[in-house]
């Protein structure tokens, strides 16, 4: 199993924008083969070293994660989120 974590800081972290991000990410559930689980929400810690939003997801394999990055549903999600993002960080690991 591969865990995929993404952390974002947004240009304007309003509750409206964070809601748009959450809905876009959650819309991927059940639509991408190999995606087992996904959680996404606004961060409680938004201090100077905090982020605005976090995504935690689980994939069946490295191949499933690679396919996710090329999937049209993921591309649609990125088209919504990328213009709102200031910075993001990604961590993937296998268990």
C-alpha positions in Angstrom: 0.0 0.0 0.0 1.2 3.5 -0.8 0.3 6.5 1.3 0.1 9.9 -0.5 0.1 13.1 1.5 -0.2 16.6 0.1 -0.1 19.9 2.1 -1.1 23.2 0.7 -0.8 26.9 1.4 -3.3 29.0 -0.6 -3.2 32.5 -2.0 -6.5 33.2 -0.3 -7.4 30.6 2.3 -11.0 31.7 2.8 -13.6 29.2 4.0 -15.2 29.4 0.6 -12.0 28.5 -1.2 -11.2 25.7 1.2 -14.7 24.3 0.7 -14.1 24.3 -3.0 -10.9 22.4 -2.6 -12.4 19.8 -0.2 -15.3 19.1 -2.5 -13.0 18.8 -5.5 -10.8 16.3 -3.8 -13.6 14.3 -2.3 -15.3 14.0 -5.7 -12.4 11.7 -6.7 -13.5 9.0 -4.2 -14.8 5.9 -6.1 -13.9 7.3 -9.5 -10.2 6.4 -9.8 -9.0 2.7 -9.9 -6.6 1.9 -7.1 -7.5 4.7 -4.9 -8.5 3.0 -1.7 -9.1 5.9 0.7 -9.0 9.7 0.7 -9.4 12.3 3.5 -9.0 16.0 3.0 -9.7 19.0 5.2 -8.6 22.4 6.3 -5.7 22.4 8.8 -6.3 23.3 12.4 -2.7 24.7 12.6 -2.5 27.8 10.4 0.4 29.5 12.2 3.5 30.7 10.5 4.8 27.1 10.1 1.4 25.6 9.4 -0.4 24.9 6.2 -4.0 25.7 5.1 -5.1 22.3 3.9 -4.1 18.6 4.0 -4.8 15.5 1.9 -4.2 11.9 3.0 -4.8 9.1 0.6 -4.1 5.4 0.2 -3.4 3.6 -3.0 -3.1 -0.1 -3.8 0.4 0.2 -5.3 3.0 2.5 -6.8 1.5 1.8 -10.1 -2.0 2.9 -8.9 -0.5 6.1 -7.6 1.2 6.7 -10.9 -2.0 6.1 -12.8 -3.9 8.5 -10.5 -1.6 11.3 -11.5 -2.5 10.7 -15.2 -6.2 10.1 -14.6 -8.7 12.6 -16.2 -10.5 13.0 -12.9 -7.3 14.0 -11.2 -6.6 16.5 -14.0 -10.0 18.0 -13.4 -9.3 18.4 -9.7 -5.9 20.0 -10.4 -7.6 22.5 -12.7 -9.7 23.6 -9.8 -7.0 23.6 -7.1 -3.8 24.7 -8.8 -5.0 28.3 -9.5 -5.8 28.7 -5.8 -2.5 27.3 -4.5 0.5 29.3 -3.4 2.7 26.4 -2.5 2.3 22.6 -1.9 4.3 19.7 -0.6 4.0 16.0 -1.4 5.1 13.0 0.5 4.6 9.4 -0.7 5.7 6.3 1.2 5.0 2.5 1.1 3.8 0.3 3.9 
